[in-house]
Amino acid sequence: MRPQVVGAILRSRAVVNRQVLSKTRLCAAVTVAKSLSPIQNSRRTFASSLPRLHEPKAEITAEGLQLSPPQAVADGKRTVLPNFWLRDNCRCTKCVNQDTLQRNFNTFAVSSSAHSVIPSLVGSPRLTILQIPSDIHPTKVEATKENVTVQWSDNHTSTYPWPFLSSYLTSNSRVVGRENDVQISLWGSEAIGSRPPTVSFPRVMASSSLKGVADLTSMIKEFGFCFVKDTPHNDPDVTRQLLERIAFIRVTHYGGFYDFTPDLAMADTAYTNLALPAHTDTTYFTEPAGLQAFHLLEHKPAPVAPGSGSEGEGEGEVAVGGKSLLVDGFNAARILKQEDPKAYEILSSVRLPWHASGNAGITIAPDKLYPVLELDEDTGELHRVRWNNDDRGVVPFGEKYSPSEWYEAARKWDGILRRRSSELWVQLEPGKPLIFDNWRVLHGRSAFSGIRRICGGYINRDDFISRWRNTNYPRSEVLPRVTG
């Protein structure tokens, strides 16, 4: 699926992308304004795209069950599903604990018995659990338009819905956990600057509904960032509660929830008043932080140093500067791929060391070398941007590309990030926290004078995606996506 750049008009927040957890076409907002929405379009083509129905069949063979679903399968990968695989994936109440959704049986039993006894401590009852005999096979099978029911040789009965079976007849997996097939909108500064994604604090924090959390996470998923207006700013703990409305705050060597001024309390340029170019945080972790949040609590003049001889009312340099910079890394990568495919190939294939070594006793590095542009192993689509030149290690010598070629590709990438059309500059303000996707949106700031107090934190990617799924889609739709 090929995302396109968002035009000058942002879509209304009618929750189009929450209708069905399935692949949708990405389109520019200008295009959306002039054409049918995906839902309207699907209604128009629904009648002509209905699959042909026929009598479902399930037959026992030596290899497994030969299946013919009620809906015609185009370009199927197989017609037979193995016996043991089917038995292992029974989801009945005996096989799966309905409270934890975990298996209740031993898949890898050596015995041909359908039950095994687990030894226990003296005086305690021994535990009997189900197990799958290695020679399991069906003795009876029945197919209806809704499902297939199998009587197994261990006297167990399993029922499989046709959507589950059909998905494995047509593909090797159910694309478990992949979120790149939902709608995202790429943007440049002009397209999104006038109406950045925003939700209100009272709506997000409402105890009677999760609709505000759904809107917040959906906007972050689609645009890569979101502001939360009307957030109380007298107490930083309110911001902590806002972040925990999404998920747990991630603890790192910086701590958990942070509340800091430019005092170099940690050995990182973020704790100074220097300008910072566009970058992603925590490139040195195997899994970089998923979400990041900044809430400007105050920006005030610095106090006059004692004995400085300055006149006035105890205030030194004025409080100016410190604008925040946002760049859509996915859009920048799209531009790079269009303008210089070789540079894109180099930055997505040459793997680099990353590190955090500035603080005493801390030397953090990922489990292996990672490229700037990380691609999905299955689809080849961009999965994550990892870019912070300050935290980058030594460019390695490779068999395919030289360091000189990497530097040239990185120079091209850096130039795209610094284009005015890429840079969205915003002035943070008290009461309006910014939350963004650290895997996609790069951030920076201009230099500033005075004292800025910022609070915020990191949230793990998996926790964010879980919250997004479960507030935007029914659980019945979410579970098949994560269990397979």
Secondary structure by P-SEA (a helix, b strand, c coil): cbbbbbccccccccccccccccbbbbbcaaaaaccccaaaaaaaacccccccccbbbbbbccccccccccccccccccccccaaaaaaacccccccccccccccccccccccccbbbbbbcccbbbbbbbbbcccccccbbbbccccccccccccbbbbbcaaaaaaaacccccccccccccbbbbbcccccccccbbbbcccccccccaaaaaaaaaaaaacccccccccccccaaaaaaaaaaabbbbbcccccccccccccccccccccccccccccccccccccccbbbbbbcccccccccccccccccccccccccbbbbbbaaaaaaaaaaaccaaaaaaaacbbbbbbccccccbbbbccccccccccccccccccbbbbbccccccccccccccaaaaaaaaaaaaaaaaccccbbbbbbbccbbbbbccccccccccccccbbbbbcbbbbaaaaaaaaaaacccaaaaaaaacc
